[in-house]
Amino acid sequence: MFIIHGTSSAWRTLQSLVEGYQYKTLVLAQRFNALPLNDHLREKIYWECDCAIAILTPDDLLKNKKLHPRLNVIYELGLVHGLIDCEYGDRLEIEPVILLKEEKQRCQAISIV
């Protein structure tokens, strides 16, 4: 399971929970110490995973004075969604991506998700 996250440490709790169920997790920061990765390498890494969870935390204050998830999190979510959808959605005719939104959220809604 690929875990996409911003600056919040919430991903560590998620990783512990997922690994408690004996699933393997992949977090880029742990594997590459936050080295810059090109798209080709990211895609190669994403193919190692059958699913992904993105934690959209309110990390960035934008010009409109509202909190939003980090743009790299949105980018990675879109890339992983496209790759997983190509692999499973077309072949199995299912929607492999589930988006959950917490009701009490400080983060602005994302219209592109």
N, CA, C and O atoms as a MOPAC input file, in Angstrom:
PM7 MOZYME 1SCF
protein

 N      0.84200 1    -1.16200 1     0.00000 1
 C      0.00000 1     0.00000 1     0.00000 1
 C      0.89400 1     1.23500 1     0.00000 1
 O      1.78900 1     1.37700 1     0.83400 1
 N      0.63400 1     2.11000 1    -0.94200 1
 C      1.40300 1     3.34100 1    -1.04600 1
 C      0.72600 1     4.40600 1    -0.19200 1
 O     -0.48300 1     4.61200 1    -0.30700 1
 N      1.48600 1     5.08300 1     0.66200 1
 C      0.94500 1     6.12800 1     1.52200 1
 C      1.45900 1     7.48200 1     1.04000 1
 O      2.66200 1     7.74200 1     1.02500 1
 N      0.51500 1     8.33700 1     0.64500 1
 C      0.82500 1     9.68300 1     0.17200 1
 C      0.50400 1    10.64000 1     1.31800 1
 O     -0.56600 1    10.55600 1     1.91900 1
 N      1.43000 1    11.54900 1     1.61900 1
 C      1.20200 1    12.42700 1     2.76100 1
 C      1.91900 1    13.75600 1     2.58400 1
 O      2.80600 1    13.89800 1     1.74300 1
 N      1.51900 1    14.71500 1     3.39000 1
 C      2.17000 1    16.02200 1     3.44000 1
 C      3.09200 1    16.09200 1     4.64000 1
 O      3.82200 1    15.14300 1     4.92800 1
 N      3.05700 1    17.21400 1     5.34100 1
 C      3.97700 1    17.40100 1     6.46200 1
 C      3.46100 1    16.84100 1     7.78500 1
 O      4.23100 1    16.70900 1     8.73600 1
 N      2.19100 1    16.51300 1     7.86300 1
 C      1.62200 1    15.96100 1     9.08700 1
 C      2.21300 1    14.58000 1     9.37300 1
 O      2.54200 1    13.83300 1     8.45200 1
 N      2.34000 1    14.25800 1    10.63600 1
 C      2.86400 1    12.93700 1    11.00700 1
 C      1.75600 1    11.88200 1    11.05200 1
 O      2.00300 1    10.75900 1    11.49100 1
 N      0.55200 1    12.21500 1    10.61000 1
 C     -0.56700 1    11.26700 1    10.62000 1
 C     -0.25400 1    10.00800 1     9.81900 1
 O     -0.81300 1     8.94700 1    10.09600 1
 N      0.62700 1    10.11100 1     8.83800 1
 C      0.95500 1     8.94800 1     8.01700 1
 C      1.62200 1     7.85200 1     8.84700 1
 O      1.47400 1     6.67000 1     8.53600 1
 N      2.34500 1     8.22200 1     9.88500 1
 C      2.99800 1     7.20900 1    10.72900 1
 C      1.95500 1     6.34300 1    11.44500 1
 O      2.12900 1     5.13100 1    11.56900 1
 N      0.88800 1     6.96400 1    11.90800 1
 C     -0.20000 1     6.22200 1    12.55100 1
 C     -0.85900 1     5.29100 1    11.55000 1
 O     -1.13000 1     4.13000 1    11.85600 1
 N     -1.11900 1     5.80500 1    10.34500 1
 C     -1.71900 1     4.98900 1     9.29200 1
 C     -0.80800 1     3.82100 1     8.93200 1
 O     -1.27600 1     2.69000 1     8.79800 1
 N      0.47500 1     4.08200 1     8.77700 1
 C      1.42000 1     3.02900 1     8.43000 1
 C      1.42000 1     1.93000 1     9.49600 1
 O      1.41000 1     0.74400 1     9.16600 1
 N      1.43000 1     2.31200 1    10.74000 1
 C      1.41400 1     1.34600 1    11.83900 1
 C      0.13700 1     0.50600 1    11.80700 1
 O      0.18300 1    -0.70700 1    12.01100 1
 N     -0.99200 1     1.14900 1    11.55300 1
 C     -2.26600 1     0.44400 1    11.47000 1
 C     -2.26500 1    -0.56300 1    10.32600 1
 O     -2.63400 1    -1.72200 1    10.51400 1
 N     -1.85500 1    -0.12600 1     9.15300 1
 C     -1.85100 1    -0.99000 1     7.96800 1
 C     -0.89400 1    -2.16700 1     8.16300 1
 O     -1.23800 1    -3.30700 1     7.85300 1
 N      0.29200 1    -1.89300 1     8.67100 1
 C      1.26700 1    -2.96300 1     8.88600 1
 C      0.82000 1    -3.90900 1     9.99900 1
 O      1.23200 1    -5.06900 1    10.02700 1
 N     -0.01300 1    -3.42500 1    10.90800 1
 C     -0.59000 1    -4.28500 1    11.94000 1
 C     -1.48200 1    -5.36700 1    11.35300 1
 O     -1.67300 1    -6.41800 1    11.96500 1
 N     -2.02600 1    -5.11500 1    10.17100 1
 C     -2.83400 1    -6.10000 1     9.44700 1
 C     -1.98600 1    -6.92600 1     8.47700 1
 O     -2.52100 1    -7.63700 1     7.62600 1
 N     -0.68100 1    -6.82800 1     8.61100 1
 C      0.28800 1    -7.60100 1     7.83000 1
 C      0.36900 1    -7.19100 1     6.36000 1
 O      0.75900 1    -7.99900 1     5.51800 1
 N      0.00800 1    -5.95800 1     6.04200 1
 C      0.18500 1    -5.43500 1     4.69000 1
 C      1.49200 1    -4.65200 1     4.63600 1
 O      1.87800 1    -4.00100 1     5.60800 1
 N      2.15400 1    -4.71900 1     3.51400 1
 C      3.38000 1    -3.94000 1     3.32500 1
 C      3.00400 1    -2.51800 1     2.92900 1
 O      2.02100 1    -2.29200 1     2.22300 1
 N      3.80000 1    -1.57300 1     3.39600 1
 C      3.56600 1    -0.17500 1     3.04000 1
 C      4.79400 1     0.39600 1     2.34700 1
 O      5.91400 1    -0.08600 1     2.52200 1
 N      4.55500 1     1.42700 1     1.56100 1
 C      5.63700 1     2.12800 1     0.89700 1
 C      5.42000 1     3.62400 1     1.10500 1
 O      4.37500 1     4.17100 1     0.75300 1
 N      6.42400 1     4.27100 1     1.68100 1
 C      6.40100 1     5.71800 1     1.90400 1
 C      7.67200 1     6.27400 1     1.27000 1
 O      8.77500 1     5.88000 1     1.64800 1
 N      7.52500 1     7.18700 1     0.30900 1
 C      8.69500 1     7.69400 1    -0.41600 1
 C      9.75200 1     8.28200 1     0.50300 1
 O     10.94300 1     8.04500 1     0.30300 1
 N      9.34000 1     9.03900 1     1.49900 1
 C     10.31100 1     9.69100 1     2.38900 1
 C     11.17500 1     8.66900 1     3.11700 1
 O     12.34900 1     8.93000 1     3.38200 1
 N     10.61200 1     7.51300 1     3.44100 1
 C     11.38600 1     6.48300 1     4.12400 1
 C     12.34700 1     5.78800 1     3.17000 1
 O     13.45400 1     5.40900 1     3.55300 1
 N     11.91900 1     5.62600 1     1.94600 1
 C     12.74300 1     4.89000 1     0.99300 1
 C     13.85300 1     5.74600 1     0.39900 1
 O     14.95300 1     5.25200 1     0.15400 1
 N     13.57600 1     7.01300 1     0.16800 1
 C     14.53100 1     7.85500 1    -0.55600 1
 C     15.00000 1     9.08200 1     0.21400 1
 O     15.67400 1     9.93700 1    -0.35900 1
 N     14.66600 1     9.19000 1     1.48000 1
 C     15.07600 1    10.35000 1     2.27800 1
 C     14.74700 1    11.67300 1     1.59700 1
 O     15.53900 1    12.61400 1     1.64100 1
 N     13.58700 1    11.74100 1     0.97200 1
 C     13.08500 1    12.96300 1     0.33400 1
 C     13.96500 1    13.45800 1    -0.81300 1
 O     13.99100 1    14.65400 1    -1.10500 1
 N     14.67800 1    12.55000 1    -1.45700 1
 C     15.43000 1    12.94400 1    -2.65200 1
 C     14.44700 1    13.30200 1    -3.75300 1
 O     13.36000 1    12.72700 1    -3.81100 1
 N     14.79800 1    14.23900 1    -4.62700 1
 C     13.89500 1    14.54400 1    -5.73900 1
 C     13.78100 1    13.32800 1    -6.66500 1
 O     14.78700 1    12.71700 1    -7.02700 1
 N     12.57000 1    12.99200 1    -7.03600 1
 C     12.34200 1    11.84400 1    -7.90900 1
 C     11.72400 1    12.32100 1    -9.21000 1
 O     10.85000 1    13.18700 1    -9.21200 1
 N     12.18200 1    11.75200 1   -10.31600 1
 C     11.54900 1    12.10300 1   -11.58100 1
 C     10.30900 1    11.23200 1   -11.77700 1
 O     10.12300 1    10.24000 1   -11.07300 1
 N      9.47000 1    11.60500 1   -12.72900 1
 C      8.20400 1    10.90200 1   -12.93400 1
 C      8.40200 1     9.43900 1   -13.28900 1
 O      7.61500 1     8.59200 1   -12.86600 1
 N      9.44500 1     9.12600 1   -14.06200 1
 C      9.68900 1     7.73800 1   -14.45100 1
 C      9.94800 1     6.87400 1   -13.22200 1
 O      9.41100 1     5.77300 1   -13.11100 1
 N     10.76600 1     7.36800 1   -12.30600 1
 C     11.07200 1     6.61300 1   -11.09400 1
 C      9.84300 1     6.51200 1   -10.19700 1
 O      9.60000 1     5.46900 1    -9.59100 1
 N      9.07400 1     7.58400 1   -10.11200 1
 C      7.84500 1     7.53500 1    -9.31400 1
 C      6.90500 1     6.46200 1    -9.85500 1
 O      6.36600 1     5.66700 1    -9.08500 1
 N      6.70600 1     6.43400 1   -11.15900 1
 C      5.82100 1     5.42900 1   -11.74600 1
 C      6.30800 1     4.02800 1   -11.43200 1
 O      5.50600 1     3.15700 1   -11.09500 1
 N      7.60100 1     3.79800 1   -11.53600 1
 C      8.17000 1     2.48200 1   -11.22800 1
 C      7.85500 1     2.09100 1    -9.78600 1
 O      7.49700 1     0.94700 1    -9.50500 1
 N      7.99200 1     3.05400 1    -8.88300 1
 C      7.70300 1     2.80000 1    -7.46800 1
 C      6.21600 1     2.50600 1    -7.28300 1
 O      5.85500 1     1.56900 1    -6.57100 1
 N      5.35400 1     3.29600 1    -7.91500 1
 C      3.91600 1     3.11800 1    -7.74900 1
 C      3.45900 1     1.74000 1    -8.22000 1
 O      2.51300 1     1.17900 1    -7.66800 1
 N      4.12000 1     1.19400 1    -9.23200 1
 C      3.71500 1    -0.11700 1    -9.74200 1
 C      3.94800 1    -1.22400 1    -8.72500 1
 O      3.40100 1    -2.31700 1    -8.86800 1
 N      4.75100 1    -0.96000 1    -7.70300 1
 C      4.97500 1    -1.95200 1    -6.65300 1
 C      3.75800 1    -2.08900 1    -5.74400 1
 O      3.68000 1    -3.03700 1    -4.96200 1
 N      2.82000 1    -1.17100 1    -5.83100 1
 C      1.68700 1    -1.14200 1    -4.90700 1
 C      0.38700 1    -1.47100 1    -5.62700 1
 O      0.20400 1    -1.13900 1    -6.79800 1
 N     -0.50800 1    -2.13100 1    -4.90300 1
 C     -1.83100 1    -2.43900 1    -5.44200 1
 C     -2.86700 1    -1.39000 1    -5.07400 1
 O     -3.94400 1    -1.33400 1    -5.66800 1
 N     -2.53900 1    -0.56400 1    -4.09900 1
 C     -3.47700 1     0.48500 1    -3.70400 1
 C     -2.71300 1     1.61300 1    -3.02700 1
 O     -1.52600 1     1.48900 1    -2.72300 1
 N     -3.40800 1     2.70100 1    -2.80100 1
 C     -2.78000 1     3.86300 1    -2.17000 1
 C     -3.78700 1     4.55900 1    -1.26800 1
 O     -4.99500 1     4.51700 1    -1.50000 1
 N     -3.26000 1     5.19400 1    -0.24500 1
 C     -4.06200 1     6.05400 1     0.61600 1
 C     -3.36700 1     7.40700 1     0.65800 1
 O     -2.16500 1     7.49300 1     0.91300 1
 N     -4.13300 1     8.45800 1     0.40500 1
 C     -3.58300 1     9.81100 1     0.47500 1
 C     -4.16700 1    10.51400 1     1.69000 1
 O     -5.38200 1    10.53100 1     1.88800 1
 N     -3.30100 1    11.08500 1     2.49100 1
 C     -3.73000 1    11.85000 1     3.65300 1
 C     -3.63500 1    13.32400 1     3.27300 1
 O     -2.54300 1    13.87300 1     3.12600 1
 N     -4.78700 1    13.94800 1     3.11800 1
 C     -4.84300 1    15.34800 1     2.69900 1
 C     -4.99600 1    16.22800 1     3.93800 1
 O     -6.11000 1    16.48600 1     4.39500 1
 N     -3.89000 1    16.67300 1     4.46300 1
 C     -3.90800 1    17.51000 1     5.66100 1
 C     -3.70000 1    18.97500 1     5.27800 1
 O     -3.06700 1    19.26400 1     4.26200 1
 N     -4.22100 1    19.89100 1     6.07300 1
 C     -4.12400 1    21.32400 1     5.75800 1
 C     -2.72900 1    21.87200 1     6.06600 1
 O     -2.51300 1    22.48400 1     7.11200 1
 N     -1.80400 1    21.65200 1     5.16400 1
 C     -0.40300 1    22.00200 1     5.40100 1
 C      0.01200 1    23.36600 1     4.86300 1
 O      0.93200 1    23.98200 1     5.40200 1
 N     -0.64300 1    23.84700 1     3.81800 1
 C     -0.21000 1    25.08600 1     3.16700 1
 C     -1.28400 1    26.16500 1     3.25000 1
 O     -2.45300 1    25.91700 1     2.95500 1
 N     -0.87500 1    27.35800 1     3.65100 1
 C     -1.75800 1    28.52000 1     3.65600 1
 C     -1.52900 1    29.26800 1     2.34100 1
 O     -0.44000 1    29.78800 1     2.09600 1
 N     -2.55300 1    29.31500 1     1.50700 1
 C     -2.42200 1    29.94200 1     0.19400 1
 C     -2.79900 1    31.41900 1     0.24900 1
 O     -3.18500 1    31.93900 1     1.29600 1
 N     -2.68000 1    32.08200 1    -0.89400 1
 C     -2.95700 1    33.52000 1    -0.97100 1
 C     -4.37300 1    33.86900 1    -0.53000 1
 O     -4.61900 1    34.96200 1    -0.02100 1
 N     -5.30300 1    32.93800 1    -0.72600 1
 C     -6.68700 1    33.19800 1    -0.33000 1
 C     -6.90400 1    33.02900 1     1.17800 1
 O     -8.03600 1    33.09000 1     1.65800 1
 N     -5.81000 1    32.81700 1     1.92200 1
 C     -5.83700 1    32.69100 1     3.38900 1
 C     -6.54600 1    31.42700 1     3.86800 1
 O     -6.97800 1    31.35000 1     5.01800 1
 N     -6.66200 1    30.44100 1     2.98600 1
 C     -7.28700 1    29.17300 1     3.36100 1
 C     -6.24100 1    28.06800 1     3.31800 1
 O     -5.29400 1    28.10800 1     2.53200 1
 N     -6.43900 1    27.08300 1     4.18300 1
 C     -5.50300 1    25.96200 1     4.25000 1
 C     -5.84200 1    24.92300 1     3.19700 1
 O     -7.01200 1    24.61600 1     2.96400 1
 N     -4.81300 1    24.38800 1     2.56500 1
 C     -4.96300 1    23.38700 1     1.51200 1
 C     -3.91500 1    22.29800 1     1.70100 1
 O     -2.89600 1    22.51700 1     2.35600 1
 N     -4.16500 1    21.12700 1     1.12800 1
 C     -3.11900 1    20.09800 1     1.13400 1
 C     -1.93900 1    20.56100 1     0.28200 1
 O     -2.09200 1    21.41100 1    -0.59500 1
 N     -0.78200 1    20.00400 1     0.54400 1
 C      0.40400 1    20.33200 1    -0.24900 1
 C      0.17300 1    19.90700 1    -1.70000 1
 O     -0.46400 1    18.88700 1    -1.96300 1
 N      0.69400 1    20.69300 1    -2.62900 1
 C      0.48300 1    20.40300 1    -4.04800 1
 C      1.12800 1    19.09400 1    -4.47500 1
 O      0.60900 1    18.42000 1    -5.36400 1
 N      2.25100 1    18.71700 1    -3.86200 1
 C      2.86700 1    17.44900 1    -4.23900 1
 C      1.96700 1    16.26700 1    -3.85700 1
 O      1.99100 1    15.23200 1    -4.52300 1
 N      1.18300 1    16.41600 1    -2.79900 1
 C      0.25600 1    15.35500 1    -2.39800 1
 C     -0.85000 1    15.21800 1    -3.44800 1
 O     -1.21100 1    14.10300 1    -3.82600 1
 N     -1.38200 1    16.33900 1    -3.91600 1
 C     -2.40800 1    16.32000 1    -4.96300 1
 C     -1.84000 1    15.70900 1    -6.24200 1
 O     -2.50300 1    14.89800 1    -6.88800 1
 N     -0.62900 1    16.08900 1    -6.60600 1
 C      0.03200 1    15.56200 1    -7.80200 1
 C      0.20100 1    14.04700 1    -7.69800 1
 O     -0.15000 1    13.31600 1    -8.62300 1
 N      0.73600 1    13.58000 1    -6.57600 1
 C      0.96300 1    12.14500 1    -6.40900 1
 C     -0.34800 1    11.37600 1    -6.38300 1
 O     -0.43100 1    10.27400 1    -6.92500 1
 N     -1.37200 1    11.94500 1    -5.75800 1
 C     -2.68200 1    11.30500 1    -5.74500 1
 C     -3.20600 1    11.14200 1    -7.17200 1
 O     -3.71200 1    10.07800 1    -7.52700 1
 N     -3.08800 1    12.17900 1    -7.98200 1
 C     -3.53600 1    12.09900 1    -9.37400 1
 C     -2.75900 1    11.08000 1   -10.18200 1
 O     -3.33900 1    10.32100 1   -10.95800 1
 N     -1.44700 1    11.06000 1   -10.00200 1
 C     -0.61800 1    10.10800 1   -10.74100 1
 C     -0.93800 1     8.67500 1   -10.34700 1
 O     -1.10300 1     7.81500 1   -11.21100 1
 N     -1.02500 1     8.41600 1    -9.05600 1
 C     -1.34000 1     7.06600 1    -8.58300 1
 C     -2.74400 1     6.66100 1    -9.02400 1
 O     -2.96000 1     5.51900 1    -9.43100 1
 N     -3.69300 1     7.58100 1    -8.94600 1
 C     -5.05800 1     7.28400 1    -9.38500 1
 C     -5.06700 1     6.85400 1   -10.84800 1
 O     -5.71800 1     5.87400 1   -11.20800 1
 N     -4.34700 1     7.58600 1   -11.68500 1
 C     -4.27700 1     7.23600 1   -13.10000 1
 C     -3.64600 1     5.87700 1   -13.33400 1
 O     -4.14500 1     5.09700 1   -14.14500 1
 N     -2.56100 1     5.58200 1   -12.63900 1
 C     -1.88000 1     4.29700 1   -12.81100 1
 C     -2.73400 1     3.13600 1   -12.32100 1
 O     -2.84900 1     2.11600 1   -13.00100 1
 N     -3.33200 1     3.28700 1   -11.14600 1
 C     -4.16600 1     2.21200 1   -10.60500 1
 C     -5.40700 1     2.02700 1   -11.46100 1
 O     -5.82600 1     0.89500 1   -11.70200 1
 N     -6.00300 1     3.12000 1   -11.92300 1
 C     -7.18700 1     3.02800 1   -12.76500 1
 C     -6.87100 1     2.32500 1   -14.07500 1
 O     -7.67600 1     1.53000 1   -14.55900 1
 N     -5.70700 1     2.60800 1   -14.65600 1
 C     -5.30200 1     1.93100 1   -15.89600 1
 C     -5.11200 1     0.43900 1   -15.66400 1
 O     -5.51300 1    -0.37900 1   -16.49200 1
 N     -4.50300 1     0.08900 1   -14.54300 1
 C     -4.21100 1    -1.31500 1   -14.25000 1
 C     -5.46200 1    -2.11000 1   -13.90400 1
 O     -5.66100 1    -3.20400 1   -14.43300 1
 N     -6.30100 1    -1.58300 1   -13.03300 1
 C     -7.44400 1    -2.33800 1   -12.53600 1
 C     -8.77300 1    -1.89600 1   -13.12400 1
 O     -9.62100 1    -2.73200 1   -13.43800 1
 N     -8.96200 1    -0.60900 1   -13.27600 1
 C    -10.24200 1    -0.09400 1   -13.74600 1
 C    -10.60800 1    -0.57400 1   -15.13300 1
 O    -11.74300 1    -0.98700 1   -15.36800 1
 N     -9.65800 1    -0.52600 1   -16.05500 1
 C     -9.93400 1    -0.95000 1   -17.42500 1
 C    -10.07900 1    -2.46700 1   -17.52600 1
 O    -10.96300 1    -2.97300 1   -18.21900 1
 N     -9.20400 1    -3.18200 1   -16.82900 1
 C     -9.18900 1    -4.64100 1   -16.93200 1
 C    -10.34400 1    -5.27900 1   -16.16800 1
 O    -10.96000 1    -6.22500 1   -16.66000 1
 N    -10.64200 1    -4.78400 1   -14.99100 1
 C    -11.64500 1    -5.40600 1   -14.13600 1
 C    -12.97800 1    -4.67100 1   -14.11900 1
 O    -13.92800 1    -5.11300 1   -13.47300 1
 N    -13.04700 1    -3.55100 1   -14.82600 1
 C    -14.25800 1    -2.73700 1   -14.88800 1
 C    -14.76500 1    -2.37200 1   -13.49200 1
 O    -15.95400 1    -2.49100 1   -13.19800 1
 N    -13.84600 1    -1.92700 1   -12.64400 1
 C    -14.19900 1    -1.45900 1   -11.30900 1
 C    -13.61500 1    -0.06800 1   -11.11500 1
 O    -12.73800 1     0.36000 1   -11.86500 1
 N    -14.10100 1     0.61900 1   -10.12200 1
 C    -13.50700 1     1.91000 1    -9.75200 1
 C    -12.59100 1     1.65300 1    -8.56100 1
 O    -13.06700 1     1.48600 1    -7.43700 1
 N    -11.28900 1     1.61900 1    -8.79800 1
 C    -10.35600 1     1.20600 1    -7.75000 1
 C     -9.99700 1     2.29000 1    -6.74500 1
 O     -9.22700 1     2.03100 1    -5.82100 1
 N    -10.52300 1     3.47400 1    -6.89400 1
 C    -10.16100 1     4.56100 1    -5.99200 1
 C    -11.37900 1     4.95400 1    -5.16500 1
 O    -12.45800 1     5.20600 1    -5.70100 1
 N    -11.18700 1     5.00100 1    -3.86000 1
 C    -12.24100 1     5.41600 1    -2.94300 1
 C    -11.76300 1     6.68300 1    -2.24900 1
 O    -10.66700 1     6.71300 1    -1.68900 1
 N    -12.57200 1     7.71600 1    -2.28500 1
 C    -12.23100 1     8.97100 1    -1.61500 1
 C    -13.12300 1     9.14400 1    -0.39500 1
 O    -14.35000 1     9.13900 1    -0.50500 1
 N    -12.50600 1     9.29600 1     0.75500 1
 C    -13.22800 1     9.52500 1     2.00000 1
 C    -12.88100 1    10.91200 1     2.50500 1
 O    -11.72400 1    11.33000 1     2.44600 1
 N    -13.86200 1    11.61300 1     2.99300 1
 C    -13.62000 1    12.95400 1     3.51600 1
 C    -14.14500 1    13.02700 1     4.94200 1
 O    -15.29800 1    12.69200 1     5.21200 1
 N    -13.29300 1    13.46400 1     5.84000 1
 C    -13.69600 1    13.63000 1     7.22400 1
 C    -14.61000 1    14.84100 1     7.33200 1
 O    -14.33800 1    15.88300 1     6.73600 1
 N    -15.68100 1    14.70900 1     8.08300 1
 C    -16.63700 1    15.80700 1     8.22500 1
 C    -16.01400 1    17.04100 1     8.86200 1
 O    -16.14900 1    18.14500 1     8.33500 1
 N    -15.34800 1    16.86700 1     9.96800 1
 C    -14.72900 1    17.99900 1    10.66100 1
 C    -13.32900 1    18.17700 1    10.12400 1
 O    -12.37400 1    17.55800 1    10.59500 1
 N    -13.22900 1    19.02000 1     9.14700 1
 C    -11.97000 1    19.15800 1     8.43000 1
 C    -11.60200 1    20.63000 1     8.31400 1
 O    -12.43300 1    21.46100 1     7.94800 1
 N    -10.36400 1    20.94300 1     8.62400 1
 C     -9.88400 1    22.32100 1     8.50500 1
 C     -9.40400 1    22.61600 1     7.08900 1
 O     -9.12300 1    23.76600 1     6.75200 1
 N     -9.31200 1    21.61000 1     6.28600 1
 C     -8.74100 1    21.73500 1     4.94900 1
 C     -9.83800 1    22.09000 1     3.94300 1
 O    -10.93900 1    21.54300 1     4.00400 1
 N     -9.53800 1    22.99200 1     3.03100 1
 C    -10.49900 1    23.35900 1     1.99900 1
 C    -10.77800 1    22.16000 1     1.09600 1
 O     -9.88800 1    21.35500 1     0.82200 1
 N    -12.00000 1    22.05600 1     0.64900 1
 C    -12.36300 1    20.99300 1    -0.28200 1
 C    -11.55600 1    21.14000 1    -1.56200 1
 O    -11.20500 1    22.24600 1    -1.97200 1
 N    -11.27700 1    20.02800 1    -2.16800 1
 C    -10.50000 1    20.03000 1    -3.40300 1
 C    -11.44100 1    19.68300 1    -4.54100 1
 O    -11.94400 1    18.56200 1    -4.61800 1
 N    -11.67400 1    20.61500 1    -5.40100 1
 C    -12.65500 1    20.40400 1    -6.45700 1
 C    -12.16900 1    19.44500 1    -7.52900 1
 O    -12.98200 1    18.88100 1    -8.26100 1
 N    -10.85500 1    19.24700 1    -7.64000 1
 C    -10.35500 1    18.36600 1    -8.69200 1
 C    -10.36400 1    16.90900 1    -8.28200 1
 O    -10.16000 1    16.03600 1    -9.12500 1
 N    -10.59400 1    16.62100 1    -7.01300 1
 C    -10.57200 1    15.23500 1    -6.53900 1
 C    -11.96200 1    14.67700 1    -6.57600 1
 O    -12.17200 1    13.51800 1    -6.21700 1

